[in-house]
Amino acid sequence: MFRNYFTLFHAAGELHETLAGGTLTGVHSQEKNQLVLSVLSAAGEPLELTLFTRNPKTALFMRSGHHRKKKQTASLWRALEEERVSSVAISPIDREITIMLQSGRSIMLQLFATNSNAFLLEGRTIIDAFKNGTALAYSCLPEQNSVPSITEQLETLASSERNIEELLQLHEGDTEKTIGALPGFDRKLQRELLARIKDDHSLPSLHRSLCQLLHELKNPHVQTGRNTEGEPEFSILCTPLIETQHHGSLLEGLSAYSIAMLRHTSRGKQEEPIHAAATERLKKISSELQSINPEAVAAEAQKNENFGHLLIASLYLERTNPNSITVPDILRPDAPPCTIPLQSELNLQQNAEHYFRKASKARGKIPGLLKRRKELEGQAVEIEAELAGIAGKESSSGPQRAESSVGPAPPKKGERLPFKSIPFSDTITLLIGKNAADNDSLTFKHARPNDIWLHARGTSGSHCILKGAGPDHIDAIKKAASIAAWHSKAKHSGLVPVIYTLKKYVRRGRNLPQGQVVVEREKVLMVKPEKELP
């Protein structure tokens, strides 16, 4: 599933968000069948996008940093160096991702399993190609006719049973042939849809299953895991994999899958860049951990608070030096007098208030520092395990593991989702947070940028995410707003104001407690609280 059209559709969207406005600093190859694009993002972050060709197990892999070797590496397409990236988009009808450059030239990544390739284009003319460049140079790619996109074709088919019926009739009622004709559906998706309809090949069953699958493809549930044979696997569907791990973005999931697959196949040369990337991440984490010192911040806050108290207690003293004052240390009677730096333009009381503010501000940072330190320590443990696996310490993931995998492993016991799920239809679902921590996880880990976010206004309550609906689905939004009102402290009021907006306009606020957010471009609905049906 790592190479199907829908995975690449979402990958192209994330690549656009990451690379647009950045600078292409170089193109090179240092491993056989691998093309590396080095980019400096608009935010100034160095990134590498690697394309794997003639490799049926991997496709794309993006990582932080530039990791080009000093030797045994070949520069390609030097004319593109320092070009600005204007956009990234996928073909509406094929697995082709195009990186448009400000000069009008572009790089097209064709992701066709063992026939993957990359082209340097001027319009639709191939100037050079990563593979078979001599044979392909100055040939023209076919013009793309203005036909409906794959997603538009599928949405049209799924819009009514009548459309599915016409497709069935076109294939003489053969369900398998009909599914095989669905645009964008590779063999894996065809098998998935057949498995979902099971033995019920009726028109309603096929239509219902197609709608459900299309909803999942449009709202990816990015996860990595293993198949029954112990091989790494990637999915954007809701069905859990064995040893499944969820990821916050599609590019993150593809990178995790690539790491696992390269490790599994034991291709040492391909593992070197993965090892280097993991080592570099571990180095950055260690450096950041050394800089995080909540204990020192707490001590500094206490010192500033003491200075404030000592100044308040010494307002009667004559100030002889505008830049400092020496006062008795009433907090520690046995200590010598204490000299406190002052701001010359402020009086003693104002200086005391300044120190109190500094103490309060420092204490406000401590919870965030403790949380960040815990996160980094967890990431360091994961990366160390990853490095150990690359070094061969996880050999049990090979044939022995496959032999022990008689069937799919059951879901992990105790695994808990941070939300309650309420289906509105085959394509629309409402997710409801359960507490402050779950609200934070739901909004910032499980929600997509264009999901609808809802919350009762002016009172505490659950964050709600409406998936599969857009701003024009006003009936679904009103229904979700009524449920959001019920899951708030205003549930017993007659009418409750509920705000809603796209999730991309919701962000964490500085120094706000967990679960509290800053909302922009919101709209308000006055609704009657209603409990969802069990």
N, C-alpha and C positions, 0 to 999 in steps of 0.2 A: 504493500500500500504506500510505500515511501515514494513511489514514482508515478502514481496515477494522477490524472488531470486535476482532481479536486485538492489533493495534497499540494501540488505545485501551484494551483490557483491561490491558495492561502499563503504559501511560501513567497510568491511574487508580491503579494500585498505587504507582507512584513519586510521583504527586501526593499520595497519602495520607501516604507516608513524609515528604514535604517540608512539607506544609501543615498536617497535623493538629496541633492544639495551638497553631497560630499565630493571628494576628489579621487579619481582613479590614479594611483601613484605608480602602478606598474602591472605588467602581466608576465608571468613566467611559468616554467615547468621544471620541476626538479625530481619528479618521479614519473615513471612510465605511465601513460594514460591518465595523468593528472594535470589539469590546468588551474593555475592559481591567479585570482584577481586580487591585488592589494589595493585597499581603499582607505582613505581617511574620511570618516563620517563627518557630517555637518557639525556634530558636537565635538569633533577633534579626536575621536577614538579610532585607533588603527585596527583594521579588520582584514581578514582574509576569507575569500569565498573560493572554495575548491570544487571543481567539477571533475567527477570520475567518469571516464569513458571506457567502453568495452568491459564493464564490470557489472554483472547482473545483480550484485548484492548492495551496491551503494550508488548514490546519485549526486547529492549536494551536501556540503559540509561547511559551515561558517564558524569561525573562531576569532577571538580577540587577539590583537597583536600582529606583528609582522615577523615571520619566522623563516625567511629565505636563507638558504645555505650560502656560504661564501664560495663553495666549489661545486662543480657538477650541477650547475643550474643554467638554464637557457632563458634569456630575455626574449619576449615576443611582443610584436606590435608596439614598438617603442614610440611610434607617432601618437599613441593615445595617452602617454604619460602626462600627468598634471591636467588632464581633461576633467571638466566638471560633469558629474552625473546629474542628468535632469529628471529622469524617471525610470521606473522598472515596471514592466507589465507583461502579462502572459497573453498569448494568442487566444482569441475567443473560441477557437476550434481545434487547437492542438497543443501538445506539450512542448511549447517553445516559449522561453522566457527571454525578453529583450531588454537589455540595459541601454537606454538612450543617453547619448552624450550631447553636451551643449553645442558641439560643432556640427551636429546633424548625423554624424556617424553613430554606429551602434554595435553592440556585441550581442549576438543571439546564442543562447544555450539551448540546444536541442537535446531533450532527455528521452531518448528512445531505447532504453535498455542497453543492449550491447552495441547499438548504433548511435550512441550519444556523440555529439560533436559540438564545437563552438565556432562561430563565424564572425569575422570582422566585416561589417556591411557598410555600404554606401547606398542608401535607399534599400532596394531589394537585390542589389548586386553584391556578390561575394568578392571582397578584396583579398581575403586570406581565410584559411581554415586551420583549426588545430590539427585535424586529421585529414589526410588526402588533400592538402592545400594546393599542390601543383595541379591536380586534376580538376579541382573545383574552382580555382581562381578565375574570376571574371564571368562566371556563370551566374544566372539570375534565378532567384527563388520564385516559385509560382506566386502570382498575385492572389491575395486572399479576397474572394468575392464577398459581397455584403450579405452574408447569410446569418441567420440567428446563431448566437453563441451556444455552446454546449449547455450552459446553465439555463439559458432561455428555452431551449428545446425541451429540456427535462421538466422545467416548470410548466410549460404548455401541456406536455403529456400528463403530468400529475394533476393538472387543474380539473380534470373530469374523467370519469370512468369511460365516457364515450371515446375519448382520444386513445385510451389504452385498448379499447375494443377494436378500433380501426387498425391499430398496429398488429393486434392479434390476427385479425382477418387477413392482413397483408402477408402474414406468415402462416396462413392456413390453420390457425388455432394452436400452433406449436408454441408452448410457453417458453421452452428453452431457446428456441430461435428468436422469439420476440425479445427476451431479455438480452440475448446476444446482440440485438440491433440497437439497444439503448445507447445514445451518444455518450462518450466518455467513460463507459463501463468496461474496464478490463476484465480479465478472467476471474480475478479475485473478487471483484464487486459482483460479477454475475453469479459466482458460487454463493456469495453472501446473501443475495436476494433470493436465490433458489432455496437456501437453507431456511430463510425466514418464512417463506410461504409453505414450507414443508410439503405435505401431500395435498394441500388445498390449493389447486390451480384455478380456482374460480376467479372471475373478473374482480369482485369486491376484494378478495384476498390479495390479489396481485396489486391492485390500486392502493390498498391500505399499506402494504409492505413497502411499495415504492415511495409513497409519501413519507413514511417514517425514515427510510434510509436516506432519502434526499434531505430531510431535515437535519439528520446527523452530519451529512456531508457538507451542508451549508454552515453548520455550527460545530466545528471540529472539537472533539474530546481527545486532545493529544496525549498519547501514552506509548510507552515502550515496555517490552517484556520479552517472553520467549514462547515459541510454539511447542507442541508436544514432543518434538525431536530435540529440544534444547537449543535451537537456533534463535538468535535475537530477532525480534519482530517489532514492527512499527504500525500504529493504527491511529485513525482519527475518529473511529466509531465508538459508541458507548459500551459495546460488549467488552468486558475486561479480559486482558491477556493473562497468561500465567506470569506470576511475579511482576504484576503490572506496576509501573511508576508513571505518575502524571506529570505533565510539564506545562509551564505557564505560557509558552509560545511554541509555534510550529517549528521555527528554526532551532530552538533549544532542543526539541524532541528529535529532530533530524540529526543534530550533532551527537546527542546521546546514543541514538541508534547506530550511527556510523562508528562511534568509538567501540560499542559492543560488537558490531559485526567485524570490524577489523581485528579486534582481539580474538574473536571466535575463530576466524579463518587463519590466525597465526601468521599473517603476512607482515613480517618484521619491518620491511621497508616502508609499508604503509602505516605501521604503528608509530614510527619515529616522529612524524608531526603531531600525532595525538599525544605522545609522551611529552614532547616539548611544550605543547599547549597546556597540559595538566601541570607540568613542573612550573611553568610561568604563572599559572593561576595560583598555585600553592605559594609561590614566592610573594605574590602581591598580597595574598591573604595574610601571610606571616608578617609582612611589613605593616599592614593595616592593624593587625592585632597588637603589635608593639606600640602603635600610636594611640590605641584606645586604653585609657587609664581612668575609669570612673572613680577609683579611690583617690587619685590625685585631684580630680575635679571636686570631689566631696570635701577634701581637706582645704582646697582653695576657697570653696564656698563658706566653710566654717570660719576661715581666717577673715574673709570680707565681712561676714556677719559680726564677728568679734570687734573688728575695726568700727563698724557702725555703732555697736553698743558703747564702746569706749568713747567715741566722739560725742554721743548723746549725753553720756555721764560727765563730759568735760566742757560743756558749753560755757561754763563760767570762766574758763581759763582765758588769759590774754593770748592772742595769736601774734607771735613775734616774727614768724617766718611764713610767707605766703604759700610755700610749697610743702611744708610738713609741720607736724606738731608732736611733741613728746608728752605723753600723758601717763598717769599711774595705771598699771594693769590691774584693775579691780577684779577681773575675772580670775587672775592668778596672783594672789597677794604676795606670794614668795618670789615672784618673778621681778626682774628689773623693769623700770619704766619702758613704755613701748612707743616707738617713733612711727607715726602713721603718715604716709604720703598724702598730700592734699592737691585738689585742683584749685589753683590760685583765684579763679574767677568766682568760686562758690564759697559761701560761708560754711561754718562748721556743721550746722544742721543739714544743709544741702549736701555736703560731702558725706555725712552719715547716710542720708537717703540714697546717695549714689552707691555706697558700699552695700546697702541692703538690696538694692536692685541687682547688683552684680551677683550677690549670693543667691538670690532667688532664680536668676537666669541660669546660673551654673547648676543648681539643683534640678532645674527643669530638664537639663540635658542628660542627667544620670540614667533615667529609665531607658532612654533611647540607646545610650552607650552600652548598657548591660544587655539589651536585646540584640544589638548589632554584634557584640562580642560572642554571644551564644550562637547566633547565626553563622558567623565566620568559623567558629570552632567546629560546628557541625559540617560545614562545607569542607574544612580541612580534613576531617576524618574521611569524608566521602572521596576526596581526591587522592588521599593516601591509599585508600583501598583500590581505587582505580589504577594507580601506579603499580601497586602490588600485582594487580591482575595482568597488566601489560608485561610485567617482568616474569610472568609465568607462574605466579603463586596461586592462581585460580584454575589450575589444570583440570579440576573436577568439573568444569563447565563443558568439557569435551565429551568423548564417547561414553564415559561412565555415567555422566549426568543424563545423557540421552537414554541409556538403558534403564535408568531408574524412573524415567518419565513415562509410565505406563499409560497415563491419560491426563487430561487437564487437571491442574491443581485447583482445589476449591479456593474461594476467596479467603483472604487472610481474616482470621477471627479477630474481632475487636475493631476492624477497620470501620471508620465512621465518617460519613459525609457531613460537611458543615452546613447543610441546608436541607430543608424539606422540599420535595418536588411535587408540584400540582399540575398535571396535564390539563390544558384547556382544549386541545384538539390534537390531531396527528402531528401537527407542525409547531404548535405553540405550547410552551411550558413555563410555569411560574416557579422560581426558586426562592425560598424564604429562609433567611438566616435565623439562627437559634439563640445567639448571644453576641456580646460585643466582639469576641475573638472570631466567632464564625461569620459575623457580618463583614469583618475585615477580609477574611479569607474568601468569602463569596464574591465580594466586590472586586478585589484586586488579584485574585488567582483564578477564579472560575468564570468570571464574566468576560465577554468579548466587547470591544470598543463600541459596537453599534447595537448592543443589547439595551433594552429599556430598563432604567434604574428608578425605583420608587421608594418613598419613605414618608411616613406621616410627618406633617410640618409642625415644628414647635414642641415636639414631645419625643421621648425616647421610644424606640420600637425597632422592629426588624428591618434590615435592608432586604429589598425584594428585587429580583432580576427577572424580567420577562424576555424569554428567548424565543426566537422565531417570529417575532412581531416587529413591525416598524412603526414610526410615528403616525402613520395613516390608519393603523389598526385600533381605532379609538374605542370600539366596544371591548376589545380584549384589555386595553389599558384601563378603562373604567372598572372592569371586573377585578383586575389586579389591584387597582387602587383601593377598592372596598376591602379586599383581603389584607392589604398592607395596613389599612386603618384598624382592622380587627387585631392585628399583631402589633399594637402599640398601646401605650397607657391611656389613650383616648378612646379605647374600644367601646366604652359605654356611653359615649356622647351621641347626640342625634346626627350631627353632621361633622365630618372631620376633613380639614384641608390636607391633601396629599400632593406632594411634589413629584414630578417625574421629568427625566431628561435622558439623553443617551449616556451610557456608562463612561464614554470618553471625556465627558464634562464633569466627572466626579474625581476628586483627587484627595490625597491625604493632606491635612493641614499641619503646618509646623507646630510642634509641641502639643498637638491635640491628642487626647487619650485614644486608645484603640477603639475602633468602631465609629469614631466621629470623623466627618469628612467635610470638605468644602465643595459646594455644588454650584455650577454655573449653567446659564441658559435653561433654567428650570421653568416648567409650567405647573399650574396649580389646578387641581380638581377638588370640588366639594362633594364628598361621597358619604353614604351611610355605611358604617362598618358591617361587614358580613363575613361570617366564618366560612371557610372553604368546606365543601362536602367531604366526608371521610372517604 
